[in-house]
Amino acid sequence: MTTMLDPIQLETFLTVAQTENFTEAGRRLGLKQSTVSQHIRKLEAETGRRLFVRDTHSVVLTADGEAMVGFARPILDANAQARDYFAGSQVRGKIRFGAAEDFANSRLPDLLRDFVRRHPQVDLELTIGPSAVLYQQLDTGELDLVLGKRRPGDTQGQLIWQDRLVWAGAPGFRLDPDQPLPLILYVPPSVTRSVVLEAMERLRRPWRIVCSSGSLSGLRAAALAGLGVTPQALSLLPDGLVEVTAAALPPLGHVEFVVRTTRRTRRGPAVELAQAITTQSSRLRP
């Protein structure tokens, strides 16, 4: 490589890596699929490495592609910081931002710190809680922007990524097939609580709630104590918990992570933060 990497090509590359789909990447970036393909071909030619393995059904990062993800984000962040520094950020105002507790162990704090550094005239107020509660606060005007979960089929919000919803518990936890399923759930309203209870109705197997908590730390503590199993997104499993598989446990399907603003929010700092989360969502996934 003898020239600098093109930031436009890097942004396209990261969006394809996030969406695992050239068409969806083009939609998010406002580009034709052919342009997205061209950007990736040029980047692969520049690096001399294949970054994706792709066919008609899937797009998967190669080992070199995984390495490029780690290089691309700092390059784009530095480019954006330099641009903002010399241009002077015009974004100002207050953002009341709600984030689901699922992101407690992610790099969301890093993303928010970089956003505030780039926009020093923005006053950020952060609320952490269950997604369903945050959406209620958004609807009542208490929040301006929410990063949370939604069920597949729900059309509200901008999709960030989809994840598998799994049963989580302490390492070595074993279910007793002769006893009701011990469930550890958020208190209502809760997206995952609704998913689980509907699955229990379909299974028609006895169950009992051994712990209800309004916080992720409460669910984690109960699961680590071996009280039962709790539904969690696979890529955001709380520290110390593992996926639990057993014939007695029904599949829970998928959950989607989205950013949502109010319908009246069309510009301003909340929109800027939503865009930053959308374009940098790879930073939130372990």
C-alpha positions, 0 to 999 in steps of 0.5 A, a space after each residue: 500500500 502506497 497511498 492513504 486509505 479513502 475515508 469514504 471507502 472505509 465508511 462503506 466497508 464498516 456499514 457493510 460489515 455492520 449490516 452484512 448486506 450490500 443492499 442494506 448498506 447502500 440504503 443506509 448510505 444513500 448509495 446504489 448497490 453497484 457503488 457500494 460494491 465498487 467501494 469495496 473492490 477499490 479498498 480490497 485492491 488498495 490493501 491487496 487483501 480480500 475483506 469479505 467472502 460473499 455469495 448470493 446469500 451471505 456476506 462474511 468478514 475474512 480475517 483481514 476484514 476483521 482486522 480492517 474493522 479495527 483500523 477503520 473506525 479510529 481512522 474515521 473518528 480521527 478524520 471526523 474530529 479533525 473536521 469538527 475541530 477546524 470547522 467548529 461544531 454548530 450542534 448545540 442544545 440538550 439531549 435527554 438520551 435513554 439507553 437500555 441496560 444491555 449496553 452496560 458492558 459495551 463501549 457505549 460510554 466511549 462513543 458518548 465521550 467522543 460525541 460530547 468531545 466533538 460537540 462541546 456545546 451539547 448537554 447530554 443527560 443519560 438515563 439507563 433502564 429497560 427498553 420498554 420503560 425508556 420507550 414510555 418516557 420517550 412517548 411522554 416527552 421525558 426523553 429525546 432519543 432511545 437506544 433499546 430493544 424491539 421485537 422483530 416485526 415492530 417497525 418503530 425506530 432505526 434498526 442497528 442490528 439483530 441478535 439471537 435471544 438466548 437463555 442465560 445462566 450461571 456456568 454449569 447450571 442444570 435444569 430439573 426436568 421434573 420441576 417448573 422452569 425457574 425464570 428470572 425476568 425484568 418487571 413489566 413492562 419489558 420486551 424480553 419478559 413478554 417474549 418469554 411468557 408468550 413462549 411459555 404459553 406456547 410450550 404449555 410447560 409449568 414455570 415459575 418466576 423466581 426473580 423479578 428485577 427492574 435492573 440488569 444487575 439484579 437479573 445477573 445476580 439471581 442467575 449467578 446464584 443459580 436461581 434460574 435462567 434469564 433471556 439475554 441477547 447473545 452478543 451482550 451476555 452479562 459478565 459471568 453468564 453463559 448460554 444455557 441449552 436444554 430440550 425443556 427450553 423453548 427457542 426465543 427467536 431474535 431481538 432487534 436493537 434500534 434507535 428511536 426519536 420522537 416524530 417531532 425530532 427532525 433536527 438538532 443534537 438528538 438527530 446527530 447522536 442517533 446518526 453517530 450511533 447508527 454509523 458507529 454501531 460496530 463499537 457497541 458489539 463485543 
